[in-house]
Amino acid sequence: MTSFFQGLGLSYEMAWGVATVCGILLIAFPLMLGVAMIIYADRKIWAAMALRKGPNVVGPLGLLQSFADGLKVFLQETIIPS
């Protein structure tokens, strides 16, 4: 893959770096997509078991629910007991 990027005019070091990042993304992206699908399915299953609506409120088909949960965690006020 390094030779491909060298053919585009990049130096060896730069081509190696770009090839490494591409390799990491080729491995990491399907894993992250799989985890997102498992989380979505888990939410739908638990919603059906509790007889309530599933995660279909945030975004199309509830695909932004995990991002909303992450944003909620980061925006929560830190409470330190006295």
C-alpha positions as CSV (number, residue, x, y, z in Angstrom):
1,M,0.0,0.0,0.0
2,T,3.0,2.3,0.6
3,S,4.0,2.0,-3.0
4,F,0.6,3.2,-4.1
5,F,0.9,6.4,-2.1
6,Q,4.5,6.8,-3.3
7,G,3.1,6.6,-6.8
8,L,0.9,9.6,-5.9
9,G,4.0,11.7,-5.3
10,L,4.3,11.3,-1.5
11,S,7.7,10.7,0.2
12,Y,8.3,7.2,1.7
13,E,7.8,8.5,5.2
14,M,4.6,10.3,4.4
15,A,3.3,7.3,2.3
16,W,4.1,5.0,5.2
17,G,2.2,7.2,7.6
18,V,-0.8,7.5,5.3
19,A,-0.8,3.7,4.7
20,T,-0.6,3.0,8.4
21,V,-3.6,5.3,9.1
22,C,-5.6,3.7,6.3
23,G,-4.8,0.2,7.7
24,I,-5.9,1.2,11.2
25,L,-9.1,2.6,9.8
26,L,-9.8,-0.5,7.7
27,I,-9.7,-2.5,10.9
28,A,-11.3,0.0,13.4
29,F,-14.2,1.2,11.3
30,P,-16.0,-2.2,10.9
31,L,-15.5,-2.8,14.6
32,M,-17.0,0.5,15.5
33,L,-19.9,0.0,13.1
34,G,-20.6,-3.5,14.6
35,V,-20.6,-2.1,18.1
36,A,-23.0,0.7,17.1
37,M,-25.3,-1.9,15.6
38,I,-25.2,-4.1,18.7
39,I,-26.0,-1.1,20.9
40,Y,-28.9,-0.2,18.7
41,A,-30.3,-3.8,18.7
42,D,-29.8,-3.9,22.5
43,R,-31.9,-0.8,23.0
44,K,-34.6,-2.1,20.7
45,I,-34.8,-5.4,22.5
46,W,-34.9,-3.9,26.0
47,A,-37.6,-1.4,24.8
48,A,-39.7,-4.3,23.5
49,M,-39.3,-6.2,26.7
50,A,-40.3,-3.2,28.8
51,L,-43.3,-2.4,26.4
52,R,-42.1,1.1,25.7
53,K,-40.9,3.0,22.7
54,G,-37.4,2.2,21.4
55,P,-34.6,4.6,20.6
56,N,-36.4,6.2,17.7
57,V,-36.7,9.7,19.0
58,V,-33.2,11.1,18.2
59,G,-32.4,11.3,14.6
60,P,-33.6,9.1,11.8
61,L,-34.5,5.7,13.1
62,G,-32.8,6.5,16.4
63,L,-29.3,6.4,14.9
64,L,-28.1,9.4,16.8
65,Q,-29.2,8.0,20.2
66,S,-25.7,7.0,21.2
67,F,-24.3,10.4,20.4
68,A,-27.1,12.0,22.4
69,D,-26.2,9.8,25.4
70,G,-22.5,10.7,25.1
71,L,-23.4,14.4,24.9
72,K,-25.6,14.0,28.0
73,V,-22.7,12.4,30.0
74,F,-20.3,15.2,29.0
75,L,-22.7,18.0,29.8
76,Q,-23.8,16.7,33.2
77,E,-22.9,18.9,36.1
78,T,-20.2,17.4,38.4
79,I,-21.6,17.0,41.9
80,I,-19.1,16.6,44.7
81,P,-20.5,15.6,48.1
82,S,-19.5,17.9,50.9
